[in-house]
Amino acid sequence: MPNLTVNVTPELLKQAKLYASQHNTTLSDLVRSNLAELTKTDKTVLEKFADGSVSSEDARALLNFKNKDELFHAICSGGLAIYHISRDKAEKMANDAILLAELK
């Protein structure tokens, strides 16, 4: 595994070491897990669609989904809520996704 050098203030290093110790982990594991969280792709796209910052068309294109039903299924199976659409529209999308799943 390659090494990474990060410059931080002495106080930040002290706080990070204390945090790692209190959470029974290492600084390397903290950095690795935070970098992984920041750079994950599929879930980030889904989260951005769910919060309304990415359109359904862009999310489908980025995730290579054929239609909105696949996108909606991914949102639901990921346990995410779609905050920028009405309840009626969400219920219609859910019913459409159920019908699609039954056809497969």
N, C-alpha and C positions, 0 to 999 in steps of 0.2 A: 504494500500500500504506500503511495507517495506521501511525503511529509508536506506540511503546510506551515509557514511561518506567519504569525499574526502579531502585529505591534499593538500593545495596549498599555494603558497607564498602570503604574504599580498598584493603585487603589482598585482598579477594575480587576486586575489579576488576583488580588487578595480576596475580593468579593466572589469572584468566580470559583476560586479554590474552596472557599467556605461553602458556597452553594453546592458544589460537586460533592464535598464531604458530607454535608447534611442530607443529600439525596442518594448517597451510596453509589456514586458514579465517578467518572473521570472527566477531566476537561476535554480530552479527545472525544469521548462519547457525547458530551454536550454539544460540541461544535459539529460533529458528524450528524447528530440527529436534527439539529437546527438547520444545517445546510440541506439535508434531505427534505425537511418540511418546506423550506423556502423554494426548492426547485422542483417539487413534484409537479407533474404536468396534468394528467387526467383529472385528478380531484380538484386541482386549482381551477381548471376550466369549468368544471361542474359548479364549484362554489361561486365563481364569477357569474355564471349564468343564473344561479339561484338567487344571487343578490341583485341581479339586474344590470351588472356592469358589462356583461357580454350578451349580445343578441343570440337568439336561438339559432339563427343562420350561421353566425360565426362559431358558436359552440359546436354545432353539428359538423361544420367543415374541419375544425381543429381536431375533433374526435373521430372523424371519418364515419359518422352515423348517417344512415340513408334517409331518415325521416325524424320528425319531432317525437314520435312515439318511442323510438330508441333512446332519445335524449331524456325524455320524461322518465322512462324506466330506469335509466342510470341514476337520475336524481333521486328517485324513490328508493331504489335499492341501496343507495349510498346514505340513506337516512337524512337527506337534506330537505329543507323546506324552500318553496319558491315564494318569495315575499312580494314580488312585483307584479303578480297576476291576481285576478279576482278569484274568489272561492268557486264561483260558477265555472269559470274557465278551467280551473284546476280539476274540478270534478269531471268535466267533459274530457280533458286530457287523460285522466285516470281511466275513465270508461273506455276510451279509444285504445289505451295501452293494454287493458285487460282483453279487449276483443282481439287485438293483434296477437297477444300471447296465446289465446285460445286457438287461433288459426294455425299457429306453428306446430 
